[in-house]
Structure formats: C-alpha cells, structure tokens
C-alpha cells in the first residue's frame, strides 16, 4: 500500500507539473524567461547570484611590442586591479618547459581593496602562444594555491621571437619618430626593429634584448640610478650606445656626458653637409642652417666630419662603444 500510494502521489505531482509547464518547449521558454529576469535584476541591483567571484582585472603589456631574442631574458609588465576585498597571493606565469614538466615564474603581490599595482616579471626568451602558457593568480602558494579568477577571463602570454641576426634598437626621445629612419635598412635586406622607450617602463633586464640604445635630445635626469648603472654595465659588456641631440645634446646630462666621445662646449650652425651627402648619396637642404653640437674629442676618433667639425665620433667603453652624433636626428632635413 505504501509503495503504491507513493507512486500515485508522484504521478499526481507529475501531472500538476505537466499542466503548469505544458510541453517541453513551453518549459524551456518559461525557464529562459526566469533566467533573463534574474539577470536583469542582477544588472540593476548589483546581484551576482550566478557569477563566480572574480574581483581581479589583469592587463598584460610586453616590452618591445612582444618581440624578443630567443634565449635572452624578457620583461613583461602586468597591471592588476582589485575590485574586491583585500587579497594576497602570487602572480605567476606557468609554461611548458617540455612534455614532462612545467616551469613557474612568480612574484608575491599584496592587493588592498580597490588597489591597482604594476608588476614586472622576467621570463625566458622563447615563443609564447595561447596554448603553451597561462597567467594565474593563486593564494598561498604559486603552484598549488587556490586560484583567484580574472574578471576578463583566462590570460596568457603571446610573444614572438626575432631572428638572431635582427637588430633590436631602443630609443629614448621626446619625438616618437626619432631614429625611425633606421627602418630603411629593411629595404637592404636587414631586419631592424626600432622601439620607443620610457624611463618608467625600463627594467634592467630589457637591455639584454637590445643591440643598440639611442638617446636623442632627452633629459638624462629622467633615469634612476639603478637604470644608469645597468646601462653602463650593458655597454661595458658589448652594447652600443648612441648619444645625439644637436642643440639639446647637453641636457642628456651625467653620466652620459662623461662617457661621450665629444665633450660638448658649444653649438654651431652649418649651411652645408657635403660629406654627409657624399656618404649617403642624398641631397640635403641646409639653407636654413643645421645646428650641431661641438667640443673636444675625448679618447676617440671622428668617424665623419664636416671640415674640422666632427659629425660622428665613437669611443670604446669596456667591450662596447659609445657613439656621438652631432645633430638632432628627429629634425629635418636629417630626420
């Protein structure tokens, strides 16, 4: 009796449900209407009934437009914004080293409520695709800790490599087009990448990716002592530093002026640059005058001169070189 009665009661409930919802299609439409109503309610009143807690927003900004030399360290800037409660954990990049194990690069981060922080992580120079790495935030432990999801979804690095013979050139200049003329070498079979840099996004590890660092009409006081020390070490190990600026050369400041092949004491205006025209095969209109920085050569040799005025000079510094360019490379007719 009990089993039979239960079956009867169950059938009666099923009949009532069928009468209420009708066919499967009606039930589906009813369910969809309920869900839509709940989502609209959540949008207006801030309810997150169905959403997983994802208070962190992540932005990824690779240096050098994401172009790296394979085998050299490469810096990546991450900006994390916390829109939830305070959280502490590890920002990590996890990538497949080979078929048997992964490698994790991480840094501990404290994120108060409402805070936004910039973190630089240095990763090995290699190809990174959406499928071979992941960027995660974990509490407690960078490998096994609980994940805190990102509000903008799954994140990964996407970085490409350049051929070993390619030139990576970093430029500090108030003019974003300074030294862009070097891209013309691409027409002669060279691969050249010119990158405009900023001192507030210039970790020391970035230098390992550069073949040439050029500073044109740029305030040397913008650099921090740690950055200056890293540049000197980089040059002494074989890097090439170019200093230019014409009338603005002196504002490059120390210690760059101490490394300069020319101790600049004055400027002069040239109405002709015949030697440069002969070297490049291009005519230059200097009728309005071209301002050049001039002074005394120091432990160096002039590589190209206009009369007795050096336009290009270089000196050795350790295993590297420091070059002097007398004019501002961002100004016409020499840009």
ABEGO torsion letter per residue (X at the ends): XAAAAAAAAAAAAAAAAAAAAEBAAAAAAAAAAAAAAAAAAAAAAGBBAABBBBABBBBBBBBGGGBBBBGBBBBBBBBBBBABBBBBBBBBBBBBABAABBBBBBBBBBBBBGBBBBBBBBBBBBBBBAAABBBBBBBGBAAABBBBBBAAEBBBBBBBBBBAABBBBBBBBABAABGAAAAAAAAAGBBBBBBBBBAABBBAAAAAABABBBBBGBBAAABBAAAAAAAAAAAAAGBBBBBBGEAAAAAAEOAAAAABABBBABBBBBABBAAAAAAAGBBBBAAAEBBBBBEBBBGBBBABBBEABBABBBBBBEABBBBBBABBAABOAAX
